[in-house]
Amino acid sequence: MAPPKISSARLIVCYAAILGTLPYLTLKASWVTGGSLGLREPSFMDSDIVLFANLVTGGMDVVAVVLALAFTYSWGRRIPAPLVLFPIWIGTGLLAPIVLDLPVIVAELTTTRLTEMPLENWVWAVVYGGFAWQGVLLLTAFVLYARDRWWFVVTGTVRPGTLGAAGKLGITAALVSAIGHSIWAFGSGGLAARGQDVVIALLGVLAAIALATVSRGRFWPRLVLVWTGAGAMAGSGVWSLFGAFTAGSADVALVLVVQVIGGVLMMTSVLRRLPHAA
C-alpha cells in the first residue's frame, strides 16, 4: 500500500521549523571550528566549558531537525514513544518559556547594555528569534503528530487513580521552585532573565494546579499544562544547573535540583493517568 499523503500544511510547518535551526547551527559550527562569526571577543570561545556547551546546544538543534522530520513523515510513527516524547518534552520545557518571555527579551535587546557582552547584538536576536521560531513551529508539528498517533488522549477520559507520592512530591517541588524563581525575579540580573523566572514560576504553579485537579473536567487541557510546566521545570532546571555549578552557587543549585526532580515526578504522575486506546 502507498503511504498516506502528507498535507502541504504539515510539510510547510516541518521545513519552516528546520529553517529556523539553520542560523543557530551556523553560529555553533563556526564557534566549535575556531571561527569568529558574531564574536566581539573570539577568546571567549577558548574555554573547554564553552566548547562543551556549544557542542551540546548545537547537538540539541540537530535533534530538533530530526524531530521535525519524524513528526511529519510516516516513519516517525514507528519510533518507540519514549524516544520521541522525551526529547520533545525537554524541548517544550526549554522553548516554551522563551516564546512566552519573547516581548521581554526583545525589550532587553533594544538596550545598550549588551554592547559590553562578548557577542555582537545581532547574535542575541538571531539566537532568541530562532528559539521562538522553533518553539512555535516544532511544537505545532508535534501537536499534529500527537493528534494522529495518540488521538485517544484528546477524546478519552482520565484513567482512575490517585496522585500518589510522586504527584504530591512533584506538586510540592513545583511550589518550592516557584517561590525560588519569584525571589530571583525581583533580584539582580538582566530583564530577560528575570522575565524567564516569572514565566517558569507561573508555568510550575499552573502545572501543580492542573495535576492536583486532574480527575476533574477534561483530561487533555490539564495534560498540556502539566506537560509544559513540568517540562519547563525539568528542561530549564537542568540547563541552569550547568551555570549554577560553574558559578559555585550552592543555594541556587539546590532549588534547581528540587525543580528538576519535581518536574520529572509530576510528568510521571500525569502519564499514569493517560486514557487507554479503545
MOHU-V798661 format. One record per residue. N is the residue number from 1. RES is the residue in one small letter. PHI is phi in degrees with one decimal (999 if undefined). Layout:
# MOHU-V798661
n;res;phi
N;RES;PHI
N;RES;PHI
This chain:
# MOHU-V798661
n;res;phi
1;m;999
2;a;-72.0
3;p;-63.6
4;p;-61.3
5;k;-71.0
6;i;-88.4
7;s;-65.7
8;s;-61.6
9;a;-61.6
10;r;-68.6
11;l;-65.9
12;i;-64.0
13;v;-61.1
14;c;-58.7
15;y;-78.2
16;a;-68.9
17;a;-63.4
18;i;-64.3
19;l;-57.7
20;g;-67.6
21;t;-85.9
22;l;-64.7
23;p;-60.2
24;y;-65.4
25;l;-64.7
26;t;-63.9
27;l;-60.7
28;k;-63.8
29;a;-61.5
30;s;-64.1
31;w;-70.6
32;v;-76.4
33;t;-102.8
34;g;90.6
35;g;-76.7
36;s;-123.4
37;l;-58.7
38;g;76.1
39;l;-102.6
40;r;-82.6
41;e;-125.6
42;p;-55.2
43;s;-64.6
44;f;-58.6
45;m;-91.1
46;d;-76.6
47;s;-70.2
48;d;-63.9
49;i;-65.4
50;v;-65.7
51;l;-60.8
52;f;-61.1
53;a;-62.6
54;n;-66.4
55;l;-65.1
56;v;-65.3
57;t;-68.9
58;g;-64.3
59;g;-62.6
60;m;-64.0
61;d;-72.5
62;v;-64.4
63;v;-60.6
64;a;-60.3
65;v;-63.2
66;v;-62.6
67;l;-63.6
68;a;-58.2
69;l;-68.5
70;a;-64.0
71;f;-73.3
72;t;-108.1
73;y;-95.8
74;s;-62.3
75;w;-63.3
76;g;-66.5
77;r;-77.1
78;r;-92.6
79;i;-73.7
80;p;-52.2
81;a;-51.7
82;p;-59.5
83;l;-71.1
84;v;-94.8
85;l;-70.4
86;f;-63.9
87;p;-65.5
88;i;-76.2
89;w;-65.5
90;i;-63.3
91;g;-61.3
92;t;-59.9
93;g;-64.8
94;l;-85.5
95;l;-90.0
96;a;-59.2
97;p;-61.8
98;i;-69.0
99;v;-60.3
100;l;-70.7
101;d;-93.6
102;l;-57.7
103;p;-58.8
104;v;-70.5
105;i;-61.6
106;v;-61.1
107;a;-61.1
108;e;-70.3
109;l;-65.8
110;t;-85.5
111;t;-85.0
112;t;-91.2
113;r;-60.7
114;l;-69.6
115;t;-66.3
116;e;-88.1
117;m;-82.7
118;p;-72.6
119;l;-108.5
120;e;-65.1
121;n;-57.0
122;w;-65.6
123;v;-63.4
124;w;-62.3
125;a;-64.4
126;v;-65.6
127;v;-65.2
128;y;-72.9
129;g;-63.2
130;g;-64.7
131;f;-63.3
132;a;-64.5
133;w;-59.6
134;q;-63.0
135;g;-57.5
136;v;-69.6
137;l;-79.2
138;l;-66.5
139;l;-70.6
140;t;-63.7
141;a;-61.0
142;f;-66.9
143;v;-60.2
144;l;-64.2
145;y;-65.9
146;a;-64.5
147;r;-61.0
148;d;-77.2
149;r;-84.0
150;w;-125.3
151;w;-56.2
152;f;-67.7
153;v;-66.6
154;v;-79.7
155;t;-87.9
156;g;-86.7
157;t;-109.0
158;v;-59.8
159;r;-71.0
160;p;-59.5
161;g;157.3
162;t;-121.1
163;l;-62.3
164;g;72.6
165;a;-64.0
166;a;-61.2
167;g;-64.8
168;k;-66.2
169;l;-66.9
170;g;-63.6
171;i;-63.3
172;t;-60.6
173;a;-63.8
174;a;-63.7
175;l;-70.2
176;v;-62.5
177;s;-62.5
178;a;-62.9
179;i;-63.2
180;g;-60.2
181;h;-67.6
182;s;-64.7
183;i;-64.7
184;w;-64.3
185;a;-64.3
186;f;-101.8
187;g;-97.5
188;s;-83.9
189;g;118.4
190;g;-70.4
191;l;-61.6
192;a;-65.5
193;a;-64.5
194;r;-71.2
195;g;-64.4
196;q;-62.9
197;d;-61.6
198;v;-62.5
199;v;-63.4
200;i;-65.2
201;a;-61.8
202;l;-65.0
203;l;-62.5
204;g;-64.7
205;v;-66.0
206;l;-62.5
207;a;-64.6
208;a;-63.1
209;i;-64.4
210;a;-63.0
211;l;-68.5
212;a;-64.7
213;t;-111.2
214;v;-62.9
215;s;-85.2
216;r;-109.6
217;g;71.3
218;r;-74.0
219;f;-80.1
220;w;-64.4
221;p;-63.3
222;r;-70.5
223;l;-61.7
224;v;-61.2
225;l;-66.0
226;v;-68.0
227;w;-55.0
228;t;-72.2
229;g;-67.6
230;a;-66.7
231;g;-65.0
232;a;-64.1
233;m;-63.3
234;a;-74.0
235;g;-65.8
236;s;-69.2
237;g;-65.9
238;v;-62.7
239;w;-66.3
240;s;-68.9
241;l;-60.9
242;f;-58.4
243;g;-70.9
244;a;-65.9
245;f;-68.3
246;t;-64.9
247;a;-84.9
248;g;72.9
249;s;-91.5
250;a;-67.1
251;d;-67.5
252;v;-64.6
253;a;-60.5
254;l;-63.2
255;v;-61.4
256;l;-67.9
257;v;-63.3
258;v;-58.8
259;q;-62.0
260;v;-64.2
261;i;-61.5
262;g;-62.0
263;g;-60.9
264;v;-64.7
265;l;-64.9
266;m;-65.4
267;m;-66.4
268;t;-60.1
269;s;-64.6
270;v;-72.6
271;l;-66.3
272;r;-69.0
273;r;-104.1
274;l;-61.9
275;p;-64.1
276;h;-83.2
277;a;-72.2
278;a;-71.8
